[in-house]
Amino acid sequence: MPRETRDVVTADASRKRLEFPYGHGFFLQRLLLLSALAVFFVAFLAFAVPTPPSWLAVIGAALGVYVLVSGLSPLFTNHWLTASRLVLRQGWYFRAAVPFQSVESMEAYGGKPRLGLSAPWRRRRLYVTGSKEGLVAVRLTTPRRVWQVLGAEIDEIVFDVDSRERFLEEFSKRRGSLAPVEAEGADADLGD
């Protein structure tokens, strides 16, 4: 069941940021699996191996932080469309802002995706997915490096949104409403 897209008014009341939720089923499974593995590992250290309590506390805290960042944080983020950018987010560990001028094309994606944050070797494609439904592919005008996946150079990003048709419609409207900006003009800054 698709969740509702939220319109969020930013500081300038005439501009809006649209938030588009994405699939979280994969992240719920990962959260449960990571939590179970962390509890099992700490319990194993506590009962099977004579481990000092201070070490157990440090190991438990480190595993807790890892589960929080990679397992829980993706459940609280959405992708955004601002007045001039597409902002893709996946938890606290990934954020990419793509200006509309850097987008060559955006269309529905029909291929087989990888789940999570992934950049297959030598494919120049980045997957930012939590579901295999509602996939969108963005082709970039120039390749860019993404340090969250070991500096892979990509020229296409595949991501998912719960309401793909509304997302593509809003992107087309916002991209079409951009006025040309003079590079050397009086106010060349986009300001968002």
VOPAGU-2260 file (C-alpha; in pm, 1 decimal, decimal comma):
REM VOPAGU-2260
SITE   aa  ch    i         X         Y         Z
SITE  MET   A    0       0,0       0,0       0,0
SITE  PRO   A    1     165,6     327,0    -110,0
SITE  ARG   A    2     217,1     592,2     154,0
SITE  GLU   A    3     115,8     949,4      90,0
SITE  THR   A    4     358,2    1199,6     -58,6
SITE  ARG   A    5     408,9    1494,7     174,1
SITE  ASP   A    6     435,5    1857,4      66,7
SITE  VAL   A    7     676,1    2033,9     301,2
SITE  VAL   A    8     689,1    2412,5     295,6
SITE  THR   A    9    1044,7    2541,1     324,2
SITE  ALA   A   10    1161,0    2879,3     455,9
SITE  ASP   A   11    1039,3    3054,1     140,4
SITE  ALA   A   12     663,1    2988,9     146,5
SITE  SER   A   13     636,8    3007,1    -235,0
SITE  ARG   A   14     867,2    2705,5    -279,9
SITE  LYS   A   15     791,3    2355,1    -167,7
SITE  ARG   A   16     990,9    2043,3    -107,9
SITE  LEU   A   17     804,8    1727,3    -199,4
SITE  GLU   A   18     895,4    1413,8      -5,4
SITE  PHE   A   19     849,1    1078,1    -173,9
SITE  PRO   A   20     862,9     767,6      47,9
SITE  TYR   A   21    1032,7     455,5     -82,2
SITE  GLY   A   22    1008,7      85,3       0,2
SITE  HIS   A   23    1118,4      -1,5     352,2
SITE  GLY   A   24    1049,9    -376,9     360,1
SITE  PHE   A   25    1412,9    -463,3     283,5
SITE  PHE   A   26    1532,1    -239,1     565,1
SITE  LEU   A   27    1290,2    -389,9     816,0
SITE  GLN   A   28    1424,8    -736,5     733,2
SITE  ARG   A   29    1782,0    -610,3     761,0
SITE  LEU   A   30    1706,2    -440,7    1094,7
SITE  LEU   A   31    1563,2    -761,4    1242,4
SITE  LEU   A   32    1851,1    -974,4    1110,2
SITE  LEU   A   33    2123,7    -735,2    1230,1
SITE  SER   A   34    1959,6    -700,6    1571,4
SITE  ALA   A   35    1932,7   -1078,1    1613,0
SITE  LEU   A   36    2295,1   -1130,5    1505,3
SITE  ALA   A   37    2420,4    -858,2    1741,0
SITE  VAL   A   38    2229,8   -1003,1    2038,3
SITE  PHE   A   39    2348,6   -1354,9    1956,1
SITE  PHE   A   40    2711,5   -1241,6    1923,4
SITE  VAL   A   41    2710,8   -1052,3    2256,1
SITE  ALA   A   42    2533,9   -1344,3    2428,3
SITE  PHE   A   43    2790,3   -1586,7    2283,0
SITE  LEU   A   44    3074,7   -1370,5    2414,0
SITE  ALA   A   45    2909,0   -1339,7    2754,1
SITE  PHE   A   46    2833,7   -1710,5    2810,3
SITE  ALA   A   47    3069,5   -1917,0    2595,1
SITE  VAL   A   48    3389,8   -1715,5    2618,3
SITE  PRO   A   49    3518,2   -1558,2    2940,1
SITE  THR   A   50    3492,2   -1193,0    2836,1
SITE  PRO   A   51    3532,1    -896,6    3073,9
SITE  PRO   A   52    3210,3    -695,6    3122,8
SITE  SER   A   53    3376,9    -375,6    3000,0
SITE  TRP   A   54    3459,2    -544,1    2668,3
SITE  LEU   A   55    3102,9    -669,0    2638,0
SITE  ALA   A   56    2975,6    -314,7    2695,1
SITE  VAL   A   57    3206,9    -167,9    2428,0
SITE  ILE   A   58    3126,6    -442,4    2175,1
SITE  GLY   A   59    2754,0    -413,0    2248,7
SITE  ALA   A   60    2764,1     -33,1    2207,2
SITE  ALA   A   61    2954,8     -59,3    1876,8
SITE  LEU   A   62    2709,7    -316,0    1741,7
SITE  GLY   A   63    2419,3    -101,0    1862,7
SITE  VAL   A   64    2548,9     202,3    1673,4
SITE  TYR   A   65    2597,4      -9,3    1358,7
SITE  VAL   A   66    2241,0    -147,4    1381,3
SITE  LEU   A   67    2106,3     204,5    1440,5
SITE  VAL   A   68    2283,3     358,6    1140,4
SITE  SER   A   69    2248,2      81,4     883,3
SITE  GLY   A   70    1929,7     -86,8    1003,6
SITE  LEU   A   71    1706,3     175,6    1160,0
SITE  SER   A   72    1795,7     507,0     993,5
SITE  PRO   A   73    1666,1     414,2     642,3
SITE  LEU   A   74    1317,4     380,0     790,3
SITE  PHE   A   75    1307,2     754,2     863,7
SITE  THR   A   76    1422,8     906,0     533,0
SITE  ASN   A   77    1248,4     988,9     204,6
SITE  HIS   A   78    1358,2    1112,0    -137,5
SITE  TRP   A   79    1295,6    1482,6    -207,6
SITE  LEU   A   80    1214,0    1701,8    -504,7
SITE  THR   A   81    1301,7    2066,6    -442,7
SITE  ALA   A   82    1263,0    2357,0    -683,0
SITE  SER   A   83    1582,4    2267,2    -869,0
SITE  ARG   A   84    1718,7    1937,9    -731,8
SITE  LEU   A   85    1645,1    1573,0    -678,4
SITE  VAL   A   86    1770,9    1464,4    -336,2
SITE  LEU   A   87    1809,1    1089,0    -289,3
SITE  ARG   A   88    1848,2     966,2      66,9
SITE  GLN   A   89    1891,0     627,4     225,2
SITE  GLY   A   90    1932,2     652,3     598,3
SITE  TRP   A   91    2204,2     860,4     753,8
SITE  TYR   A   92    2473,1     700,7     539,8
SITE  PHE   A   93    2370,8     815,8     190,5
SITE  ARG   A   94    2256,2    1146,7      45,4
SITE  ALA   A   95    2297,6    1264,8    -312,3
SITE  ALA   A   96    2172,7    1597,3    -448,6
SITE  VAL   A   97    2131,3    1593,1    -826,3
SITE  PRO   A   98    2059,3    1932,0    -989,8
SITE  PHE   A   99    1795,1    1914,4   -1263,1
SITE  GLN   A  100    2054,2    2050,0   -1510,8
SITE  SER   A  101    2261,8    1734,7   -1450,7
SITE  VAL   A  102    1974,2    1504,2   -1547,6
SITE  GLU   A  103    1985,2    1385,8   -1906,8
SITE  SER   A  104    1672,7    1170,2   -1876,0
SITE  MET   A  105    1444,7    1020,0   -1614,8
SITE  GLU   A  106    1215,8     724,9   -1683,4
SITE  ALA   A  107    1065,0     412,3   -1534,6
SITE  TYR   A  108    1319,3     131,7   -1491,1
SITE  GLY   A  109    1224,8    -218,7   -1600,8
SITE  GLY   A  110    1544,1    -411,4   -1528,2
SITE  LYS   A  111    1632,4    -633,7   -1235,5
SITE  PRO   A  112    1752,2    -417,0    -944,6
SITE  ARG   A  113    1980,3    -485,5    -651,9
SITE  LEU   A  114    1845,3    -394,6    -312,2
SITE  GLY   A  115    2015,2    -147,9     -81,2
SITE  LEU   A  116    2297,7      83,7    -176,4
SITE  SER   A  117    2499,1     -87,5    -447,1
SITE  ALA   A  118    2717,1      -8,5    -748,0
SITE  PRO   A  119    2800,8    -324,8    -945,0
SITE  TRP   A  120    3158,7    -348,2   -1065,6
SITE  ARG   A  121    3209,7    -184,4   -1409,4
SITE  ARG   A  122    2838,5    -113,6   -1464,7
SITE  ARG   A  123    2843,4     266,1   -1395,0
SITE  ARG   A  124    2501,5     230,4   -1232,3
SITE  LEU   A  125    2411,2     305,8    -870,9
SITE  TYR   A  126    2118,5     135,0    -700,9
SITE  VAL   A  127    1952,9     322,1    -413,1
SITE  THR   A  128    1662,9      84,7    -358,0
SITE  GLY   A  129    1454,2     -62,3     -81,1
SITE  SER   A  130    1200,6    -235,7    -304,6
SITE  LYS   A  131    1178,6    -389,8    -651,0
SITE  GLU   A  132     863,3    -189,7    -734,1
SITE  GLY   A  133     823,3     172,7    -843,7
SITE  LEU   A  134    1174,1     189,5    -989,8
SITE  VAL   A  135    1299,8     504,5   -1162,8
SITE  ALA   A  136    1624,7     544,6   -1360,0
SITE  VAL   A  137    1804,9     879,8   -1382,5
SITE  ARG   A  138    2067,9     915,9   -1654,9
SITE  LEU   A  139    2321,3    1189,1   -1572,0
SITE  THR   A  140    2475,8    1424,3   -1829,2
SITE  THR   A  141    2824,5    1373,1   -1683,8
SITE  PRO   A  142    2950,6    1085,9   -1467,3
SITE  ARG   A  143    3012,1    1151,7   -1099,5
SITE  ARG   A  144    3190,5     969,4    -820,1
SITE  VAL   A  145    2995,6     836,6    -525,5
SITE  TRP   A  146    3216,9     792,4    -220,5
SITE  GLN   A  147    2959,6     591,8     -25,1
SITE  VAL   A  148    3021,7     301,0    -265,1
SITE  LEU   A  149    3403,0     319,9    -263,8
SITE  GLY   A  150    3428,1     605,9    -512,7
SITE  ALA   A  151    3255,5     427,8    -798,9
SITE  GLU   A  152    3200,3     643,8   -1105,4
SITE  ILE   A  153    2837,9     634,4   -1213,1
SITE  ASP   A  154    2629,2     786,4   -1489,1
SITE  GLU   A  155    2293,7     628,1   -1397,5
SITE  ILE   A  156    2105,1     606,1   -1068,2
SITE  VAL   A  157    1821,0     360,7   -1009,7
SITE  PHE   A  158    1597,4     426,1    -709,8
SITE  ASP   A  159    1245,8     340,9    -597,3
SITE  VAL   A  160     951,1     553,0    -488,7
SITE  ASP   A  161     610,4     440,0    -368,1
SITE  SER   A  162     419,6     653,2    -622,2
SITE  ARG   A  163     630,5     647,1    -939,0
SITE  GLU   A  164     375,0     813,2   -1169,7
SITE  ARG   A  165     325,6    1110,3    -936,4
SITE  PHE   A  166     701,6    1141,8    -891,7
SITE  LEU   A  167     769,4    1149,1   -1267,9
SITE  GLU   A  168     484,5    1398,9   -1318,4
SITE  GLU   A  169     614,8    1630,8   -1045,5
SITE  PHE   A  170     969,1    1605,6   -1178,7
SITE  SER   A  171     852,1    1701,2   -1529,8
SITE  LYS   A  172     657,8    1999,1   -1392,4
SITE  ARG   A  173     944,6    2124,0   -1180,0
SITE  ARG   A  174    1207,8    2072,9   -1446,5
SITE  GLY   A  175     990,4    2252,5   -1703,3
SITE  SER   A  176     938,3    2549,5   -1470,8
SITE  LEU   A  177    1310,1    2622,0   -1430,4
SITE  ALA   A  178    1406,6    2956,1   -1579,1
SITE  PRO   A  179    1745,9    2972,5   -1751,2
SITE  VAL   A  180    2016,8    3103,4   -1518,7
SITE  GLU   A  181    2292,6    3323,4   -1648,7
SITE  ALA   A  182    2630,7    3207,4   -1523,0
SITE  GLU   A  183    2765,8    3562,1   -1496,6
SITE  GLY   A  184    2435,3    3740,1   -1421,0
SITE  ALA   A  185    2350,1    3954,6   -1121,0
SITE  ASP   A  186    2194,5    3664,2    -927,3
SITE  ALA   A  187    2323,6    3337,8   -1072,9
SITE  ASP   A  188    2283,5    3147,1    -744,9
SITE  LEU   A  189    1983,1    2912,2    -738,9
SITE  GLY   A  190    1944,0    2961,6    -364,4
SITE  ASP   A  191    1784,8    2635,0    -258,4
